[in-house]
Amino acid sequence: MAKQTQPRANLLQGTLDMLILRTLLHGPGHGHEIGKHIQRTTNDFLQMQHGSLYPALHRLEERGWINAKWETAPDRNREFKYYRLTDKGKKQLVVEESQWKQMAEAVARVMWPTSEEI
């Protein structure tokens, strides 16, 4: 059973990584902002859980795709860890988007085949 769930877990993890990188393309943000942006832009379809979001942020930071720095929020008297996309992360985002597009097109061909594909 573990062999069946592993590819799905990798797919979901890779998708979350791509969504985070894409979100940070617009500028820096702290974890809560990143999660809320993803949730809001998917019309609440994707709910970001801390148990998934923060490990993903740490994983991306370890890979050098994002960097983080503690900063005081402009509208609050409190520090947050702000994440920024690195040049390496921008390059990785191009790769991730390309792979996502290929997968989405492949799934679409199975789900909604043209008359030539049937």
KEDOPA-495957 format. One record per residue: residue in three letters; residue number from 1; x negated, y, z of N, C-alpha, C, O in turn. Coordinates in steps of 0.2 Angstrom, whole numbers, plus 2048, in hexadecimal, padded with zeros to 3 digits. Example, Ala and Ser with C-alpha at 12.3 -4.5 7.8 and 13.67 -1.06 7.14 Angstrom:
+--------+-----+------+------+------+-------+-------+-------+------+------+------+------+------+------+
: residu : num : n.xx : n.yy : n.zz : ca.xx : ca.yy : ca.zz : c.xx : c.yy : c.zz : o.xx : o.yy : o.zz :
+--------+-----+------+------+------+-------+-------+-------+------+------+------+------+------+------+
:    Ala :   1 :  7BE :  7E4 :  827 :   7C2 :   7EA :   827 :  7BE :  7F0 :  827 :  7B9 :  7EF :  82A :
:    Ser :   2 :  7C0 :  7F5 :  823 :   7BC :   7FB :   824 :  7C0 :  800 :  827 :  7BD :  806 :  828 :
+--------+-----+------+------+------+-------+-------+-------+------+------+------+------+------+------+
// end
This chain:
+--------+-----+------+------+------+-------+-------+-------+------+------+------+------+------+------+
: residu : num : n.xx : n.yy : n.zz : ca.xx : ca.yy : ca.zz : c.xx : c.yy : c.zz : o.xx : o.yy : o.zz :
+--------+-----+------+------+------+-------+-------+-------+------+------+------+------+------+------+
:    Met :   1 :  7FC :  7FA :  800 :   800 :   800 :   800 :  7FC :  806 :  800 :  7FE :  80B :  7FD :
:    Ala :   2 :  7F6 :  806 :  803 :   7F2 :   80C :   804 :  7EF :  80E :  7FD :  7EE :  814 :  7FB :
:    Lys :   3 :  7EE :  809 :  7F8 :   7EC :   80B :   7F2 :  7F1 :  80F :  7EE :  7F0 :  813 :  7E9 :
:    Gln :   4 :  7F8 :  80E :  7EF :   7FD :   811 :   7EC :  7FE :  818 :  7EE :  7FF :  81D :  7EA :
:    Thr :   5 :  7FD :  819 :  7F5 :   7FD :   820 :   7F7 :  7F7 :  825 :  7F6 :  7F8 :  82B :  7F6 :
:    Gln :   6 :  7F2 :  822 :  7F5 :   7EB :   826 :   7F4 :  7EC :  82A :  7EE :  7EA :  830 :  7EF :
:    Pro :   7 :  7EE :  828 :  7E8 :   7EE :   82C :   7E3 :  7F3 :  832 :  7E4 :  7F2 :  838 :  7E2 :
:    Arg :   8 :  7F9 :  830 :  7E7 :   7FE :   835 :   7E8 :  7FB :  83B :  7ED :  7FC :  841 :  7EC :
:    Ala :   9 :  7F7 :  838 :  7F2 :   7F4 :   83D :   7F7 :  7EF :  841 :  7F3 :  7EF :  847 :  7F5 :
:    Asn :  10 :  7EB :  83F :  7EF :   7E6 :   842 :   7EB :  7EA :  847 :  7E7 :  7E8 :  84D :  7E6 :
:    Leu :  11 :  7EF :  845 :  7E3 :   7F3 :   84A :   7DF :  7F6 :  850 :  7E3 :  7F5 :  856 :  7E1 :
:    Leu :  12 :  7F9 :  84E :  7E9 :   7FC :   854 :   7ED :  7F6 :  858 :  7F0 :  7F7 :  85E :  7F0 :
:    Gln :  13 :  7F1 :  855 :  7F2 :   7EB :   859 :   7F5 :  7E9 :  85E :  7EF :  7E7 :  864 :  7F0 :
:    Gly :  14 :  7E8 :  85B :  7E9 :   7E5 :   85F :   7E4 :  7EA :  865 :  7E2 :  7E8 :  86A :  7E0 :
:    Thr :  15 :  7F0 :  863 :  7E2 :   7F5 :   868 :   7E0 :  7F5 :  86E :  7E5 :  7F5 :  874 :  7E4 :
:    Leu :  16 :  7F5 :  86C :  7EC :   7F4 :   871 :   7F1 :  7EE :  875 :  7F0 :  7EE :  87C :  7F1 :
:    Asp :  17 :  7E8 :  872 :  7EF :   7E2 :   876 :   7EE :  7E3 :  87B :  7E8 :  7E1 :  881 :  7E9 :
:    Met :  18 :  7E6 :  879 :  7E2 :   7E7 :   87D :   7DD :  7EC :  883 :  7DE :  7EA :  889 :  7DC :
:    Leu :  19 :  7F1 :  882 :  7E2 :   7F6 :   887 :   7E4 :  7F2 :  88C :  7E9 :  7F3 :  892 :  7E8 :
:    Ile :  20 :  7EE :  88A :  7ED :   7EA :   88E :   7F1 :  7E5 :  893 :  7ED :  7E5 :  899 :  7EE :
:    Leu :  21 :  7E2 :  88F :  7E9 :   7DD :   893 :   7E5 :  7E1 :  898 :  7E1 :  7DE :  89E :  7E0 :
:    Arg :  22 :  7E6 :  896 :  7DE :   7EA :   89B :   7DA :  7ED :  8A1 :  7DE :  7ED :  8A6 :  7DB :
:    Thr :  23 :  7EF :  89F :  7E4 :   7F1 :   8A5 :   7E8 :  7EC :  8AA :  7EA :  7ED :  8B0 :  7EA :
:    Leu :  24 :  7E6 :  8A7 :  7EB :   7E0 :   8AC :   7ED :  7DE :  8AF :  7E7 :  7DA :  8B4 :  7E8 :
:    Leu :  25 :  7E0 :  8AD :  7E1 :   7DD :   8B1 :   7DB :  7E0 :  8B8 :  7DB :  7DD :  8BD :  7D8 :
:    His :  26 :  7E6 :  8B9 :  7DF :   7E9 :   8C0 :   7DF :  7E5 :  8C4 :  7E5 :  7E7 :  8CA :  7E5 :
:    Gly :  27 :  7E1 :  8C1 :  7E9 :   7DE :   8C5 :   7EE :  7DD :  8C1 :  7F4 :  7E1 :  8BC :  7F5 :
:    Pro :  28 :  7DA :  8C3 :  7F9 :   7D9 :   8C0 :   7FF :  7DF :  8BF :  803 :  7E4 :  8C3 :  803 :
:    Gly :  29 :  7DF :  8BA :  808 :   7E5 :   8B9 :   80C :  7E3 :  8B5 :  812 :  7DF :  8B0 :  811 :
:    His :  30 :  7E7 :  8B5 :  817 :   7E6 :   8B0 :   81D :  7EB :  8AA :  81C :  7EF :  8AB :  817 :
:    Gly :  31 :  7EA :  8A5 :  81F :   7EE :   89F :   81E :  7F5 :  8A0 :  81E :  7F8 :  89D :  81A :
:    His :  32 :  7F8 :  8A4 :  823 :   7FF :   8A4 :   823 :  802 :  8A8 :  81D :  807 :  8A6 :  81A :
:    Glu :  33 :  7FE :  8AD :  81A :   800 :   8B1 :   814 :  800 :  8AC :  80E :  804 :  8AC :  80A :
:    Ile :  34 :  7FA :  8A8 :  80E :   7FA :   8A3 :   808 :  800 :  89E :  808 :  803 :  89D :  803 :
:    Gly :  35 :  801 :  89B :  80E :   807 :   897 :   80E :  80D :  89A :  80C :  811 :  897 :  809 :
:    Lys :  36 :  80E :  8A0 :  80F :   815 :   8A3 :   80E :  815 :  8A5 :  806 :  81B :  8A5 :  803 :
:    His :  37 :  810 :  8A7 :  803 :   810 :   8A9 :   7FC :  812 :  8A3 :  7F8 :  816 :  8A3 :  7F3 :
:    Ile :  38 :  80F :  89D :  7F9 :   811 :   897 :   7F6 :  818 :  895 :  7F7 :  81B :  893 :  7F2 :
:    Gln :  39 :  81A :  896 :  7FD :   821 :   894 :   7FF :  826 :  899 :  7FB :  82B :  897 :  7F8 :
:    Arg :  40 :  824 :  89F :  7FB :   829 :   8A4 :   7F8 :  829 :  8A4 :  7F0 :  82E :  8A4 :  7ED :
:    Thr :  41 :  823 :  8A3 :  7ED :   823 :   8A2 :   7E6 :  826 :  89C :  7E3 :  827 :  89B :  7DD :
:    Thr :  42 :  827 :  897 :  7E8 :   82A :   891 :   7E5 :  831 :  891 :  7E8 :  835 :  88B :  7E8 :
:    Asn :  43 :  834 :  896 :  7EA :   83B :   897 :   7EC :  83C :  892 :  7F2 :  841 :  88F :  7F2 :
:    Asp :  44 :  837 :  892 :  7F6 :   838 :   88D :   7FC :  838 :  886 :  7FB :  839 :  882 :  7FF :
:    Phe :  45 :  836 :  884 :  7F5 :   836 :   87D :   7F3 :  830 :  87A :  7F6 :  830 :  874 :  7F9 :
:    Leu :  46 :  82A :  87D :  7F6 :   824 :   87B :   7FA :  824 :  87E :  801 :  823 :  884 :  801 :
:    Gln :  47 :  824 :  87A :  806 :   823 :   87D :   80D :  81C :  87B :  80F :  81A :  875 :  80F :
:    Met :  48 :  818 :  880 :  810 :   811 :   87F :   813 :  811 :  87D :  81A :  813 :  882 :  81E :
:    Gln :  49 :  80F :  877 :  81B :   80E :   875 :   822 :  807 :  876 :  824 :  802 :  875 :  820 :
:    His :  50 :  806 :  879 :  82B :   7FF :   87A :   82D :  7FB :  874 :  82C :  7F5 :  874 :  82B :
:    Gly :  51 :  7FD :  86E :  82D :   7FA :   868 :   82D :  7F7 :  866 :  826 :  7F2 :  862 :  826 :
:    Ser :  52 :  7FA :  869 :  821 :   7F7 :   869 :   81A :  7F3 :  86F :  818 :  7EE :  86E :  815 :
:    Leu :  53 :  7F6 :  875 :  81A :   7F3 :   87B :   817 :  7EC :  87C :  81A :  7E7 :  87D :  816 :
:    Tyr :  54 :  7EB :  87C :  821 :   7E4 :   87D :   823 :  7DF :  878 :  822 :  7D9 :  87A :  821 :
:    Pro :  55 :  7E0 :  872 :  822 :   7DB :   86D :   81F :  7D9 :  86E :  818 :  7D3 :  86E :  816 :
:    Ala :  56 :  7DE :  870 :  814 :   7DC :   872 :   80D :  7D8 :  878 :  80D :  7D3 :  878 :  809 :
:    Leu :  57 :  7D9 :  87D :  811 :   7D5 :   883 :   811 :  7CE :  882 :  813 :  7C9 :  884 :  810 :
:    His :  58 :  7CE :  87D :  818 :   7C7 :   87B :   81A :  7C3 :  877 :  815 :  7BD :  878 :  814 :
:    Arg :  59 :  7C7 :  873 :  812 :   7C4 :   86F :   80C :  7C1 :  873 :  807 :  7BC :  872 :  804 :
:    Leu :  60 :  7C5 :  878 :  805 :   7C3 :   87D :   7FF :  7BD :  881 :  801 :  7B9 :  882 :  7FD :
:    Glu :  61 :  7BD :  883 :  808 :   7B7 :   887 :   80A :  7B1 :  882 :  80A :  7AC :  885 :  808 :
:    Glu :  62 :  7B2 :  87C :  80C :   7AC :   878 :   80C :  7A9 :  877 :  805 :  7A3 :  876 :  804 :
:    Arg :  63 :  7AE :  877 :  800 :   7AC :   876 :   7F9 :  7A9 :  87C :  7F6 :  7A6 :  87C :  7F0 :
:    Gly :  64 :  7A9 :  882 :  7F9 :   7A7 :   888 :   7F7 :  7AC :  88B :  7F2 :  7AA :  890 :  7EF :
:    Trp :  65 :  7B2 :  889 :  7F2 :   7B7 :   88C :   7ED :  7BA :  892 :  7F0 :  7BD :  897 :  7ED :
:    Ile :  66 :  7BA :  893 :  7F7 :   7BC :   899 :   7FA :  7B7 :  89A :  800 :  7B4 :  896 :  802 :
:    Asn :  67 :  7B8 :  8A0 :  802 :   7B4 :   8A2 :   808 :  7B9 :  8A5 :  80D :  7BE :  8A8 :  80B :
:    Ala :  68 :  7B7 :  8A5 :  814 :   7BB :   8A8 :   819 :  7B7 :  8AD :  81D :  7B1 :  8AC :  81F :
:    Lys :  69 :  7BB :  8B2 :  820 :   7B8 :   8B6 :   825 :  7BD :  8B9 :  829 :  7C3 :  8BA :  827 :
:    Trp :  70 :  7BC :  8B9 :  830 :   7C1 :   8BC :   835 :  7C1 :  8C4 :  834 :  7BC :  8C7 :  834 :
:    Glu :  71 :  7C7 :  8C6 :  833 :   7C8 :   8CD :   832 :  7CE :  8CF :  836 :  7D3 :  8CB :  837 :
:    Thr :  72 :  7CE :  8D6 :  838 :   7D4 :   8D8 :   83B :  7D9 :  8DA :  836 :  7D8 :  8DD :  831 :
:    Ala :  73 :  7E0 :  8D8 :  837 :   7E5 :   8D9 :   832 :  7E6 :  8E1 :  832 :  7E6 :  8E4 :  837 :
:    Pro :  74 :  7E8 :  8E3 :  82C :   7E9 :   8EB :   82B :  7EF :  8ED :  82F :  7EF :  8F3 :  832 :
:    Asp :  75 :  7F4 :  8E9 :  830 :   7FA :   8EB :   833 :  7FB :  8E8 :  83A :  800 :  8E9 :  83D :
:    Arg :  76 :  7F6 :  8E5 :  83D :   7F6 :   8E2 :   843 :  7EF :  8E3 :  847 :  7EA :  8E4 :  844 :
:    Asn :  77 :  7F0 :  8E3 :  84D :   7EA :   8E3 :   851 :  7E8 :  8DC :  853 :  7E7 :  8DA :  859 :
:    Arg :  78 :  7E7 :  8D8 :  84E :   7E5 :   8D1 :   84F :  7E1 :  8CF :  849 :  7E1 :  8D1 :  844 :
:    Glu :  79 :  7DC :  8CA :  84B :   7D8 :   8C7 :   846 :  7DB :  8C1 :  842 :  7DE :  8BD :  846 :
:    Phe :  80 :  7DA :  8C1 :  83C :   7DC :   8BB :   838 :  7D6 :  8B9 :  834 :  7D1 :  8BD :  832 :
:    Lys :  81 :  7D6 :  8B2 :  832 :   7D1 :   8B0 :   82E :  7D3 :  8B1 :  826 :  7D8 :  8AD :  824 :
:    Tyr :  82 :  7D0 :  8B5 :  823 :   7D2 :   8B7 :   81C :  7CE :  8B2 :  817 :  7C7 :  8B2 :  818 :
:    Tyr :  83 :  7D1 :  8B0 :  812 :   7CE :   8AB :   80D :  7CD :  8AF :  807 :  7D2 :  8B3 :  805 :
:    Arg :  84 :  7C8 :  8AE :  803 :   7C7 :   8B1 :   7FD :  7C4 :  8AC :  7F8 :  7C0 :  8A7 :  7FA :
:    Leu :  85 :  7C6 :  8AD :  7F2 :   7C4 :   8A8 :   7EC :  7BD :  8AA :  7EA :  7BB :  8B0 :  7E9 :
:    Thr :  86 :  7B9 :  8A5 :  7EA :   7B2 :   8A6 :   7E7 :  7B2 :  8A5 :  7E0 :  7B6 :  8A3 :  7DD :
:    Asp :  87 :  7AC :  8A7 :  7DD :   7AB :   8A6 :   7D6 :  7AB :  89F :  7D4 :  7AE :  89D :  7CF :
:    Lys :  88 :  7A9 :  89A :  7D8 :   7A9 :   893 :   7D8 :  7B0 :  891 :  7D8 :  7B2 :  88D :  7D4 :
:    Gly :  89 :  7B4 :  894 :  7DC :   7BB :   892 :   7DD :  7BF :  894 :  7D7 :  7C4 :  891 :  7D5 :
:    Lys :  90 :  7BE :  89A :  7D4 :   7C1 :   89C :   7CE :  7C0 :  898 :  7C8 :  7C4 :  896 :  7C4 :
:    Lys :  91 :  7BA :  895 :  7C7 :   7B8 :   890 :   7C2 :  7BC :  88A :  7C4 :  7BE :  886 :  7BF :
:    Gln :  92 :  7BC :  888 :  7CA :   7C0 :   882 :   7CC :  7C7 :  882 :  7CA :  7CB :  87D :  7C8 :
:    Leu :  93 :  7CA :  888 :  7CB :   7D1 :   889 :   7CA :  7D3 :  888 :  7C2 :  7D8 :  885 :  7C1 :
:    Val :  94 :  7CE :  88A :  7BE :   7CF :   889 :   7B7 :  7CF :  882 :  7B5 :  7D4 :  87F :  7B2 :
:    Val :  95 :  7CB :  87E :  7B9 :   7CB :   876 :   7B8 :  7D1 :  873 :  7BA :  7D5 :  86F :  7B7 :
:    Glu :  96 :  7D3 :  876 :  7C0 :   7D9 :   873 :   7C4 :  7E0 :  874 :  7BF :  7E4 :  870 :  7BE :
:    Glu :  97 :  7E0 :  87B :  7BD :   7E6 :   87C :   7B9 :  7E6 :  878 :  7B2 :  7EB :  876 :  7B0 :
:    Ser :  98 :  7E0 :  877 :  7AF :   7E0 :   873 :   7A9 :  7E2 :  86C :  7AA :  7E6 :  869 :  7A7 :
:    Gln :  99 :  7E0 :  869 :  7B0 :   7E2 :   862 :   7B2 :  7E9 :  862 :  7B3 :  7ED :  85D :  7B1 :
:    Trp : 100 :  7EC :  867 :  7B7 :   7F3 :   867 :   7B8 :  7F7 :  867 :  7B2 :  7FC :  864 :  7B1 :
:    Lys : 101 :  7F5 :  86C :  7AD :   7F9 :   86C :   7A7 :  7F9 :  866 :  7A3 :  7FE :  864 :  7A1 :
:    Gln : 102 :  7F3 :  862 :  7A3 :   7F3 :   85C :   7A0 :  7F8 :  857 :  7A3 :  7FB :  853 :  79F :
:    Met : 103 :  7F8 :  857 :  7AA :   7FC :   852 :   7AD :  803 :  854 :  7AC :  807 :  84F :  7AB :
:    Ala : 104 :  805 :  85A :  7AC :   80C :   85C :   7AC :  80E :  85A :  7A5 :  814 :  858 :  7A4 :
:    Glu : 105 :  80A :  85C :  7A0 :   80C :   85A :   799 :  80D :  852 :  798 :  812 :  850 :  794 :
:    Ala : 106 :  809 :  84E :  79B :   809 :   847 :   79A :  810 :  845 :  79E :  813 :  840 :  79B :
:    Val : 107 :  811 :  847 :  7A4 :   817 :   845 :   7A7 :  81D :  847 :  7A3 :  822 :  844 :  7A2 :
:    Ala : 108 :  81D :  84D :  7A0 :   823 :   850 :   79C :  824 :  84B :  796 :  82A :  84A :  794 :
:    Arg : 109 :  81F :  849 :  793 :   820 :   844 :   78D :  823 :  83E :  78F :  827 :  83B :  78B :
:    Val : 110 :  822 :  83C :  795 :   825 :   836 :   798 :  82D :  837 :  799 :  831 :  833 :  798 :
:    Met : 111 :  82E :  83D :  79D :   834 :   83F :   79F :  839 :  841 :  79A :  83F :  83F :  79A :
:    Trp : 112 :  836 :  845 :  795 :   83A :   848 :   790 :  837 :  847 :  789 :  834 :  84B :  786 :
:    Pro : 113 :  836 :  840 :  787 :   833 :   83F :   781 :  836 :  842 :  77A :  83C :  843 :  77A :
:    Thr : 114 :  832 :  844 :  775 :   835 :   846 :   76F :  837 :  840 :  76B :  835 :  83A :  76D :
:    Ser : 115 :  83B :  841 :  766 :   83D :   83B :   762 :  837 :  837 :  75F :  838 :  831 :  75E :
:    Glu : 116 :  831 :  83A :  75E :   82B :   837 :   75B :  828 :  832 :  761 :  825 :  82D :  75F :
:    Glu : 117 :  829 :  834 :  767 :   826 :   830 :   76D :  82A :  82A :  76F :  828 :  827 :  773 :
:    Ile : 118 :  830 :  82A :  76D :   835 :   824 :   76F :  833 :  81E :  76C :  836 :  819 :  76D :
+--------+-----+------+------+------+-------+-------+-------+------+------+------+------+------+------+
// end
